[in-house]
């Protein structure tokens, strides 16, 4: 049974911080709160390592785009893997760009970037080493192919992933993608 990693989204605002724990369900192609996941009939157990689930995975031969059936090797993998599958384990978000000034150097070092979100939780800006720039977000159900296209053609290393309502669920980084490639190569899937 696969173990799905638990992702932490820490939201810091004027009233303090809140922590949201979720897992990305490849079958649903969406993030689910761990508390909701525990109620799923496929839920088996959870631990600090993640959530164990016996749900059958989304079929690898079910292409997410029309051209996927024509691709083989690494190209086929990038069209069948969701960006949410590679989501980093910890994301820090702030409700107001001014809140980034209150973050300690240790907090900034622990997360690759800080996402500034609006009142609805939508990403509006990225903060990397206290420099800000517009956030280019992507739906968590987007394919890895789409995420790579955004990262390469728009020269971004950090992509906020959002749910179907546009609310932030986590941060995908270039390092997350590289770790995935290394794992796949180690398993000799490409």
C-alpha positions as CSV (number, residue, x, y, z in Angstrom):
1,X,0.0,0.0,0.0
2,X,1.4,3.4,-0.9
3,X,2.2,5.9,1.8
4,X,1.1,9.5,0.9
5,X,3.3,12.2,2.4
6,X,1.6,14.7,4.7
7,X,2.0,18.3,3.5
8,X,2.0,21.2,6.0
9,X,0.7,24.6,5.0
10,X,1.4,27.2,7.7
11,X,-0.5,30.4,7.2
12,X,0.7,33.5,9.2
13,X,-1.5,36.5,9.6
14,X,-2.1,39.4,11.9
15,X,-4.1,37.1,14.3
16,X,-1.3,34.5,14.5
17,X,-0.6,31.3,12.6
18,X,-2.7,28.3,11.6
19,X,-1.5,25.0,10.3
20,X,-3.3,22.9,7.7
21,X,-2.3,19.2,7.2
22,X,-3.2,17.5,3.9
23,X,-2.3,14.7,1.5
24,X,-2.5,14.8,-2.2
25,X,-4.8,12.0,-3.4
26,X,-3.6,10.9,-6.8
27,X,-7.0,9.1,-7.3
28,X,-9.0,12.3,-6.7
29,X,-6.2,14.5,-8.2
30,X,-6.7,16.9,-5.2
31,X,-5.4,17.7,-1.8
32,X,-7.5,16.4,1.1
33,X,-7.3,17.4,4.8
34,X,-5.8,14.5,6.8
35,X,-8.9,14.6,9.0
36,X,-11.1,14.0,5.9
37,X,-8.7,11.4,4.6
38,X,-9.2,9.4,7.8
39,X,-12.9,9.1,7.0
40,X,-12.3,7.6,3.5
41,X,-13.0,3.9,3.2
42,X,-9.6,3.4,1.6
43,X,-7.7,4.9,4.6
44,X,-5.5,2.4,6.4
45,X,-3.3,4.3,8.9
46,X,-1.4,7.4,9.4
47,X,1.9,8.2,11.0
48,X,4.6,10.9,10.9
49,X,5.7,9.3,7.6
50,X,2.4,9.9,6.0
51,X,-1.0,8.3,5.3
52,X,-1.3,4.7,4.1
53,X,-4.1,4.2,1.7
54,X,-5.4,1.1,-0.2
55,X,-7.2,3.1,-2.9
56,X,-6.3,1.9,-6.3
57,X,-4.1,4.5,-8.0
58,X,-5.3,6.4,-11.0
59,X,-4.5,4.2,-13.9
60,X,-1.1,5.0,-15.5
61,X,-2.5,4.3,-18.9
62,X,-5.3,6.9,-18.5
63,X,-3.7,9.9,-20.2
64,X,-4.5,13.3,-18.8
65,X,-4.0,14.9,-22.2
66,X,-4.8,13.8,-25.7
67,X,-1.1,13.5,-26.8
68,X,-0.1,11.3,-23.8
69,X,-1.0,8.1,-25.7
70,X,1.6,9.0,-28.3
71,X,4.4,9.4,-25.8
72,X,6.8,6.9,-24.2
73,X,9.4,7.0,-21.4
74,X,9.9,10.2,-19.5
75,X,7.5,12.1,-21.7
76,X,4.6,9.8,-20.9
77,X,5.4,10.0,-17.2
78,X,5.2,13.8,-17.2
79,X,1.7,13.8,-18.7
80,X,0.4,11.2,-16.2
81,X,1.9,12.6,-13.0
82,X,0.1,15.5,-11.3
83,X,2.0,18.5,-9.9
84,X,0.3,17.8,-6.6
85,X,2.1,14.4,-6.5
86,X,5.4,16.3,-6.1
87,X,4.2,18.9,-3.6
88,X,6.8,20.0,-1.1
89,X,6.3,18.9,2.5
90,X,6.2,22.4,4.0
91,X,4.8,25.7,2.7
92,X,4.7,29.0,4.5
93,X,2.1,31.5,3.5
94,X,1.4,35.0,4.9
95,X,-1.8,36.9,4.6
96,X,-0.1,40.3,4.0
97,X,3.3,41.0,2.5
98,X,4.2,43.1,5.5
99,X,4.0,39.9,7.6
100,X,7.1,38.6,5.9
101,X,9.1,41.1,7.9
102,X,8.1,39.3,11.1
103,X,9.5,35.9,9.9
104,X,12.8,34.9,11.4
105,X,15.8,33.9,9.3
106,X,15.3,30.3,10.5
107,X,11.7,30.3,9.2
108,X,12.8,31.7,5.8
109,X,15.6,29.2,5.6
110,X,13.3,26.3,6.4
111,X,11.0,27.1,3.4
112,X,12.3,27.8,-0.1
113,X,10.0,30.7,-0.5
114,X,7.0,32.4,1.2
115,X,3.7,32.8,-0.6
116,X,1.7,35.9,0.0
117,X,-2.0,35.1,-0.2
118,X,-5.1,37.3,-0.2
119,X,-8.1,37.0,2.1
120,X,-9.5,34.1,0.1
121,X,-6.2,32.2,0.2
122,X,-5.3,32.9,-3.4
123,X,-1.5,33.4,-4.1
124,X,-0.7,36.9,-5.2
125,X,3.0,37.2,-4.7
126,X,6.1,35.1,-3.9
127,X,8.8,36.2,-1.5
128,X,12.3,34.7,-1.9
129,X,15.0,36.1,0.3
130,X,12.7,39.0,1.1
131,X,12.4,40.0,-2.6
132,X,8.9,39.9,-4.0
133,X,7.6,39.0,-7.4
134,X,4.2,38.0,-8.9
135,X,3.1,34.5,-8.2
136,X,2.5,32.2,-11.2
137,X,0.2,29.6,-9.8
138,X,-0.9,26.3,-11.2
139,X,-3.8,23.9,-10.3
140,X,-2.6,20.9,-8.3
141,X,-4.2,18.6,-10.8
142,X,-2.1,20.0,-13.6
143,X,0.3,17.5,-15.2
144,X,4.0,17.5,-14.5
145,X,4.4,18.4,-18.1
146,X,2.4,21.6,-17.6
147,X,4.4,22.4,-14.4
148,X,7.7,21.9,-16.2
149,X,6.5,24.1,-19.1
150,X,5.7,26.9,-16.6
151,X,9.0,26.6,-14.8
152,X,11.1,26.5,-17.9
153,X,9.4,29.0,-20.1
154,X,8.7,31.6,-17.4
155,X,12.0,31.0,-15.5
156,X,10.4,30.2,-12.2
157,X,11.7,27.9,-9.5
158,X,8.7,28.0,-7.2
159,X,5.1,27.4,-8.3
160,X,2.3,27.8,-5.8
161,X,-0.2,25.0,-6.3
162,X,-3.9,25.9,-5.9
163,X,-7.1,23.8,-5.5
164,X,-10.2,24.1,-7.7
165,X,-11.2,27.3,-5.9
166,X,-7.8,28.9,-6.4
167,X,-6.8,28.6,-2.8
168,X,-3.2,27.8,-2.0
169,X,-2.5,24.1,-1.1
170,X,1.3,24.2,-1.2
171,X,4.5,25.0,-3.1
172,X,6.1,23.0,-5.9
173,X,9.8,23.7,-6.3
174,X,12.4,22.8,-8.9
175,X,14.1,20.7,-6.2
176,X,10.9,18.7,-5.7
177,X,10.9,17.8,-9.5
178,X,14.6,16.9,-9.4
179,X,14.0,14.6,-6.4
180,X,11.2,12.9,-8.3
181,X,13.4,12.4,-11.4
182,X,16.1,10.9,-9.2
183,X,13.6,8.5,-7.6
184,X,12.2,7.4,-11.0
185,X,15.7,6.9,-12.4
186,X,16.7,4.9,-9.3
187,X,13.6,2.7,-9.8
188,X,14.7,2.5,-13.5
189,X,11.3,3.6,-14.7
190,X,13.0,5.8,-17.3
